[in-house]
Amino acid sequence: MNRARDQRPAAGAPGRPANAQAIPLQQAMQLLGARILIIDDQATNIELLQRLLRRAGYREIRATTDSLEGIELVSDFSPDIILLDLQMPGLDGFGVLDALRPHFGGGAYLPVLMLTADGSDETTQAALSRGAKDFLAKPFPPGEVLLRVRNLLETRFLYQALQDQNRGLDAVVRERTRELEEAQVEVLERLASAAEFRDDDTGRHTRRVGDIAARLAVALGLDAARVEIVRRTAPLHDVGKIGIPDRILLKPGALTPAERDVMRTHTTIGAHMLSGGHSPLVRTAERIARSHHERWDGAGYPDGLSGEAIPIEARLVAAADYFDALSHDRPYRTAWPMERIIADIQGARGGHFDPLVTDALLSLHRSGVIAADAERSRVTPQPGQLA
């Protein structure tokens, strides 16, 4: 590396680039703090450029006569602008531009000011196509050097400010979207609770299903974010029951085939209520509402899906819902004994339920993580399990 330093006082007003029109102090300080990298095989050119830039007030300047070292400095120094000689031994300016191509992508704006005595159209087009932003002919007038450097730096900082503003706006939009989605989910949760109170006077079934389904998700190795989504959305599985008439929903005896068909529409009603959402939360809730009565063997409804074509979240809720519903009284039947529930679920492995989900449910029950009796479902927190 070859560096030259000139400690003489800068010409013009301190804290402002020489030959510059009056600009706001904050902008001037940003310009003077810019990181400038010079890559030129001629030490005399580097000394001249450093002298000009330091007199103008620029402080962060690095320079090298080695083009390969210059490429490394781009990563280490993170320059705001590069002054690059075109004609150098070994790797020339074109080669440096090609090597720096990754730094020009992804929406980045890293200006390169080419230093060259070759002003031909072919050279200009070749450099511009490789990412150069401007040219400076040798020998270069001092005033022109400073103006071009300043113009390119102003463009870079304006571009960065615009990116920061866009990121801020994106964050605001995401937050507003999240708030709207949370409000939507809250409304739907209240609807689900209203529907549940019609056939469960405790109003706790949906919450228990959400907790059990989340524990099953943990047991099957779903990541923490998906587990939380399952916990939040599983309680909405029966939201469509809000559209089922009481004479069918609360009927104490067996349903007729026609009534059963009406009851089954709660899946499509719920999915329709949840449709059109854009967040993972609402989309997952829609899948669960529609598919939690599908069966592994394809004999379920409303779409007759089978196996892994059934969304995993719906498979989890199907088992959790079945387990909890059988252990509690309903208007149309009393709760089953636990031994019968476990035997029934074991017999439905690979038929009604996903085999892996069934195994996880039975394992959680054997370990005491979940238990139920004729009056309530008890969910016992375990170390490392979802609280």
C-alpha positions as CSV (number, residue, x, y, z in Angstrom):
1,M,0.0,0.0,0.0
2,N,1.2,3.5,-0.8
3,R,-0.2,6.4,1.2
4,A,0.6,10.1,1.2
5,R,-0.6,12.5,3.9
6,D,-0.7,16.3,3.7
7,Q,-1.3,18.0,7.1
8,R,-1.5,21.6,5.8
9,P,-4.7,23.4,6.6
10,A,-7.5,22.8,4.2
11,A,-8.3,25.6,1.8
12,G,-11.6,27.4,2.1
13,A,-14.0,27.3,5.1
14,P,-13.2,24.4,7.5
15,G,-15.8,21.6,7.5
16,R,-16.8,22.1,3.9
17,P,-15.6,20.6,0.6
18,A,-13.5,23.1,-1.4
19,N,-15.2,24.7,-4.4
20,A,-18.6,23.6,-3.0
21,Q,-21.6,25.8,-2.8
22,A,-23.1,26.3,0.7
23,I,-24.7,23.2,1.9
24,P,-26.3,22.3,5.3
25,L,-23.8,21.5,8.0
26,Q,-25.1,18.0,8.6
27,Q,-24.7,17.2,4.9
28,A,-21.3,18.7,4.8
29,M,-20.2,16.6,7.8
30,Q,-21.5,13.5,6.1
31,L,-19.6,14.2,2.9
32,L,-16.4,15.0,4.8
33,G,-16.7,11.7,6.7
34,A,-17.1,9.7,3.5
35,R,-14.7,6.8,3.1
36,I,-12.7,7.2,-0.1
37,L,-10.6,4.5,-1.7
38,I,-8.0,5.2,-4.4
39,I,-6.6,2.4,-6.6
40,D,-3.9,3.6,-9.0
41,D,-0.6,2.0,-9.9
42,Q,1.1,5.5,-10.1
43,A,2.1,6.7,-6.6
44,T,2.3,10.3,-7.9
45,N,-1.3,10.2,-8.9
46,I,-2.3,8.8,-5.5
47,E,-0.3,11.6,-3.8
48,L,-1.9,14.3,-5.9
49,L,-5.4,12.9,-5.2
50,Q,-4.8,12.6,-1.5
51,R,-3.5,16.1,-1.3
52,L,-6.5,17.5,-3.1
53,L,-9.0,15.5,-1.0
54,R,-7.4,16.3,2.3
55,R,-7.2,20.0,1.5
56,A,-11.0,19.8,0.8
57,G,-11.6,18.4,4.2
58,Y,-12.0,14.7,3.5
59,R,-10.5,12.6,6.3
60,E,-11.1,8.9,5.6
61,I,-8.9,8.1,2.6
62,R,-7.2,4.8,1.8
63,A,-5.0,4.2,-1.2
64,T,-3.0,1.4,-2.9
65,T,-1.0,0.9,-6.0
66,D,-1.9,-2.9,-6.0
67,S,-5.2,-3.6,-7.8
68,L,-5.6,-7.0,-5.9
69,E,-5.1,-5.3,-2.6
70,G,-7.6,-2.7,-3.7
71,I,-10.2,-5.4,-4.1
72,E,-9.6,-6.7,-0.5
73,L,-9.8,-3.1,0.8
74,V,-13.3,-2.8,-0.6
75,S,-14.5,-5.5,1.8
76,D,-12.3,-4.3,4.7
77,F,-12.7,-0.5,4.4
78,S,-16.3,-0.4,3.0
79,P,-15.7,2.7,0.9
80,D,-18.4,5.2,-0.1
81,I,-16.6,5.9,-3.4
82,I,-13.7,4.3,-5.3
83,L,-11.3,6.3,-7.5
84,L,-10.1,3.6,-9.9
85,D,-7.3,3.8,-12.5
86,L,-8.2,2.0,-15.7
87,Q,-4.7,1.1,-17.1
88,M,-2.8,-0.9,-14.5
89,P,-0.3,-3.8,-14.8
90,G,-1.7,-7.2,-13.9
91,L,-5.4,-6.8,-13.1
92,D,-6.5,-3.6,-14.8
93,G,-9.5,-1.4,-14.0
94,F,-11.9,-3.6,-16.0
95,G,-10.8,-6.6,-14.0
96,V,-11.3,-4.8,-10.7
97,L,-14.8,-3.8,-11.8
98,D,-15.6,-7.4,-12.6
99,A,-14.3,-8.5,-9.2
100,L,-16.4,-5.9,-7.5
101,R,-19.6,-6.9,-9.3
102,P,-21.1,-8.4,-6.1
103,H,-20.8,-5.1,-4.4
104,F,-22.9,-3.4,-7.1
105,G,-25.8,-5.8,-6.8
106,G,-28.7,-6.2,-4.3
107,G,-29.8,-2.6,-4.7
108,A,-26.4,-1.2,-3.5
109,Y,-25.0,2.0,-4.9
110,L,-21.2,2.1,-4.8
111,P,-20.0,4.8,-7.1
112,V,-16.7,4.2,-9.0
113,L,-15.0,7.2,-10.6
114,M,-12.7,5.9,-13.4
115,L,-9.3,7.6,-13.9
116,T,-8.1,7.2,-17.5
117,A,-6.3,8.8,-20.3
118,D,-8.4,6.7,-22.8
119,G,-11.6,8.6,-23.5
120,S,-12.8,6.4,-26.4
121,D,-16.4,5.4,-26.7
122,E,-15.5,1.7,-26.5
123,T,-13.6,2.2,-23.2
124,T,-16.4,4.3,-21.8
125,Q,-19.1,1.8,-22.7
126,A,-17.1,-1.1,-21.4
127,A,-16.5,0.6,-18.0
128,L,-20.1,1.7,-17.6
129,S,-21.4,-1.7,-18.4
130,R,-19.2,-3.1,-15.6
131,G,-20.6,-0.7,-13.0
132,A,-18.5,2.5,-13.3
133,K,-20.5,5.7,-12.6
134,D,-18.3,8.5,-14.0
135,F,-15.0,9.3,-15.7
136,L,-12.1,11.6,-15.1
137,A,-9.6,12.2,-17.8
138,K,-5.9,12.4,-17.0
139,P,-4.4,14.8,-16.3
140,F,-7.3,15.8,-14.1
141,P,-8.1,19.4,-13.1
142,P,-8.2,19.7,-9.3
143,G,-11.6,21.5,-9.2
144,E,-13.2,18.9,-11.4
145,V,-11.9,16.1,-9.2
146,L,-13.6,17.5,-6.2
147,L,-16.8,18.3,-8.0
148,R,-17.1,14.8,-9.4
149,V,-16.3,13.2,-6.1
150,R,-18.8,15.4,-4.3
151,N,-21.6,14.7,-6.8
152,L,-21.1,11.0,-6.6
153,L,-21.0,11.0,-2.8
154,E,-24.2,13.1,-2.6
155,T,-25.9,10.6,-4.9
156,R,-24.7,7.7,-2.7
157,F,-25.9,9.3,0.5
158,L,-29.2,10.3,-1.0
159,Y,-29.7,6.8,-2.2
160,Q,-28.9,5.4,1.3
161,A,-31.3,7.9,2.8
162,L,-34.0,6.8,0.4
163,Q,-33.3,3.2,1.3
164,D,-33.5,4.0,5.0
165,Q,-36.8,5.8,4.5
166,N,-38.2,2.9,2.5
167,R,-37.2,0.4,5.2
168,G,-38.9,2.7,7.8
169,L,-42.0,2.8,5.7
170,D,-41.9,-1.0,5.2
171,A,-41.6,-1.4,9.0
172,V,-44.6,0.9,9.5
173,V,-46.7,-1.0,6.9
174,R,-45.7,-4.4,8.5
175,E,-46.7,-3.1,11.9
176,R,-50.0,-1.8,10.7
177,T,-50.7,-5.0,8.9
178,R,-49.8,-7.0,12.0
179,E,-52.2,-4.9,14.1
180,L,-55.0,-5.4,11.5
181,E,-54.4,-9.1,11.4
182,E,-54.3,-9.3,15.2
183,A,-57.6,-7.4,15.3
184,Q,-59.0,-9.8,12.7
185,V,-57.9,-12.8,14.7
186,E,-59.3,-11.4,17.9
187,V,-62.7,-10.9,16.2
188,L,-62.6,-14.4,14.9
189,E,-61.6,-15.8,18.3
190,R,-64.6,-14.1,19.8
191,L,-66.8,-15.6,17.2
192,A,-65.3,-19.0,17.8
193,S,-66.0,-18.5,21.5
194,A,-69.6,-17.5,20.8
195,A,-70.0,-20.6,18.6
196,E,-68.4,-22.8,21.2
197,F,-70.7,-21.6,24.1
198,R,-73.6,-22.9,22.1
199,D,-72.6,-26.6,22.6
200,D,-69.9,-26.3,25.4
201,D,-71.1,-24.2,28.4
202,T,-67.6,-24.1,29.8
203,G,-66.2,-22.4,26.7
204,R,-62.8,-24.1,27.3
205,H,-62.8,-26.7,24.5
206,T,-61.2,-24.6,21.9
207,R,-58.4,-23.4,24.2
208,R,-57.6,-27.0,25.2
209,V,-57.5,-28.1,21.6
210,G,-55.0,-25.2,20.9
211,D,-52.8,-26.3,23.7
212,I,-52.9,-30.0,22.9
213,A,-52.3,-29.3,19.2
214,A,-49.3,-27.1,20.0
215,R,-47.8,-29.9,22.2
216,L,-48.2,-32.3,19.4
217,A,-46.5,-29.9,17.1
218,V,-43.5,-29.7,19.5
219,A,-43.4,-33.5,19.7
220,L,-43.3,-33.7,15.9
221,G,-40.4,-31.3,15.7
222,L,-42.1,-28.2,14.2
223,D,-40.1,-25.0,14.7
224,A,-41.1,-22.6,17.5
225,A,-42.8,-20.1,15.1
226,R,-45.0,-22.8,13.6
227,V,-45.8,-24.2,17.1
228,E,-47.0,-20.7,18.2
229,I,-49.1,-20.3,15.0
230,V,-50.8,-23.7,15.7
231,R,-51.4,-22.7,19.3
232,R,-53.1,-19.4,18.1
233,T,-55.1,-20.8,15.2
234,A,-56.2,-24.3,16.5
235,P,-58.9,-22.7,18.7
236,L,-60.6,-21.3,15.5
237,H,-61.2,-24.8,14.0
238,D,-64.9,-24.7,14.7
239,V,-65.5,-21.1,14.0
240,G,-67.9,-22.1,11.2
241,K,-70.3,-23.5,13.8
242,I,-71.6,-20.0,14.2
243,G,-73.5,-20.7,10.9
244,I,-75.1,-24.0,12.0
245,P,-78.7,-23.8,13.3
246,D,-79.3,-24.6,17.0
247,R,-81.8,-27.3,16.1
248,I,-79.0,-29.2,14.5
249,L,-76.0,-28.1,16.6
250,L,-77.8,-28.8,19.9
251,K,-79.9,-31.8,18.9
252,P,-79.6,-34.3,21.7
253,G,-80.1,-37.4,19.5
254,A,-78.5,-38.7,16.3
255,L,-78.5,-36.5,13.3
256,T,-80.4,-37.4,10.1
257,P,-78.3,-37.7,6.9
258,A,-79.6,-34.3,5.8
259,E,-78.8,-32.7,9.2
260,R,-75.3,-34.3,9.1
261,D,-74.7,-32.7,5.7
262,V,-75.6,-29.3,7.2
263,M,-73.4,-29.9,10.2
264,R,-70.4,-30.7,8.0
265,T,-70.7,-27.3,6.3
266,H,-69.2,-25.7,9.4
267,T,-65.8,-26.6,7.8
268,T,-66.4,-24.6,4.6
269,I,-68.2,-21.8,6.5
270,G,-65.2,-21.4,8.7
271,A,-62.8,-21.5,5.8
272,H,-64.8,-18.9,4.0
273,M,-64.8,-16.6,7.1
274,L,-61.0,-16.9,7.3
275,S,-60.4,-16.6,3.5
276,G,-58.5,-13.8,2.0
277,G,-55.9,-13.4,4.8
278,H,-52.3,-12.7,3.9
279,S,-50.5,-13.5,7.2
280,P,-49.3,-17.1,8.1
281,L,-51.6,-16.9,11.1
282,V,-54.8,-16.3,9.1
283,R,-53.9,-18.7,6.3
284,T,-53.1,-21.4,8.8
285,A,-56.4,-20.8,10.5
286,E,-58.2,-21.2,7.2
287,R,-56.5,-24.5,6.4
288,I,-57.4,-25.9,9.9
289,A,-61.0,-24.7,9.7
290,R,-61.5,-26.4,6.3
291,S,-59.5,-29.6,6.8
292,H,-59.7,-30.7,10.5
293,H,-62.3,-33.3,9.6
294,E,-60.3,-34.9,6.8
295,R,-59.1,-38.4,7.5
296,W,-55.7,-40.0,6.8
297,D,-57.5,-42.7,4.8
298,G,-59.4,-40.2,2.6
299,A,-62.8,-40.9,4.1
300,G,-63.2,-37.4,5.7
301,Y,-64.7,-34.2,4.5
302,P,-65.2,-31.7,2.9
303,D,-62.6,-32.5,0.2
304,G,-61.8,-36.2,0.8
305,L,-58.1,-35.5,1.2
306,S,-55.8,-38.3,2.3
307,G,-52.4,-38.7,3.8
308,E,-50.0,-35.9,3.6
309,A,-52.3,-34.0,1.3
310,I,-54.0,-32.9,4.5
311,P,-52.2,-29.9,6.0
312,I,-50.1,-30.9,9.0
313,E,-51.8,-28.3,11.1
314,A,-55.2,-29.8,10.4
315,R,-53.9,-33.3,11.2
316,L,-52.7,-32.1,14.6
317,V,-56.0,-30.4,15.3
318,A,-58.0,-33.5,14.2
319,A,-56.4,-35.6,16.8
320,A,-56.4,-33.0,19.5
321,D,-60.1,-32.1,18.9
322,Y,-61.1,-35.8,18.9
323,F,-59.2,-36.5,22.1
324,D,-60.7,-33.5,24.0
325,A,-64.2,-33.8,22.6
326,L,-64.6,-37.5,23.6
327,S,-63.5,-36.7,27.2
328,H,-66.3,-34.1,27.7
329,D,-70.1,-34.1,27.7
330,R,-71.9,-32.9,24.7
331,P,-75.6,-32.3,24.2
332,Y,-75.7,-35.5,22.1
333,R,-73.6,-37.8,24.3
334,T,-71.8,-38.1,27.6
335,A,-68.0,-38.2,27.9
336,W,-66.2,-41.5,27.3
337,P,-64.0,-43.2,29.9
338,M,-60.3,-42.6,29.2
339,E,-59.6,-46.3,28.5
340,R,-62.1,-46.3,25.8
341,I,-60.8,-43.0,24.3
342,I,-57.2,-44.3,24.1
343,A,-58.3,-47.7,22.6
344,D,-60.4,-45.8,20.0
345,I,-57.5,-43.5,19.0
346,Q,-55.1,-46.5,18.8
347,G,-57.6,-48.3,16.5
348,A,-57.9,-45.2,14.3
349,R,-54.1,-45.0,13.7
350,G,-53.6,-44.9,9.9
351,G,-57.3,-44.7,9.3
352,H,-58.8,-41.6,10.8
353,F,-55.5,-40.1,12.1
354,D,-52.0,-39.6,10.8
355,P,-49.9,-42.4,12.3
356,L,-47.1,-40.1,13.5
357,V,-49.6,-37.7,15.1
358,T,-51.4,-40.7,16.8
359,D,-48.1,-41.9,18.2
360,A,-47.2,-38.5,19.5
361,L,-50.6,-38.1,21.2
362,L,-50.5,-41.5,22.8
363,S,-46.9,-40.8,24.0
364,L,-47.9,-37.5,25.5
365,H,-50.7,-39.2,27.3
366,R,-48.6,-42.0,28.7
367,S,-46.0,-39.5,30.0
368,G,-48.7,-37.5,31.7
369,V,-48.2,-34.4,29.7
370,I,-51.9,-34.5,28.7
371,A,-54.7,-36.2,30.5
372,A,-58.5,-36.0,30.6
373,D,-61.4,-37.3,32.6
374,A,-65.1,-37.1,32.4
375,E,-65.3,-33.5,33.6
376,R,-62.2,-31.7,32.4
377,S,-59.0,-32.0,30.4
378,R,-55.9,-31.4,32.4
379,V,-52.8,-30.1,30.6
380,T,-49.7,-30.5,32.7
381,P,-46.7,-28.3,31.8
382,Q,-43.4,-30.2,31.5
383,P,-39.8,-28.9,31.3
384,G,-39.0,-28.0,27.7
385,Q,-42.7,-28.3,26.7
386,L,-44.9,-25.4,25.5
387,A,-46.2,-23.7,28.6
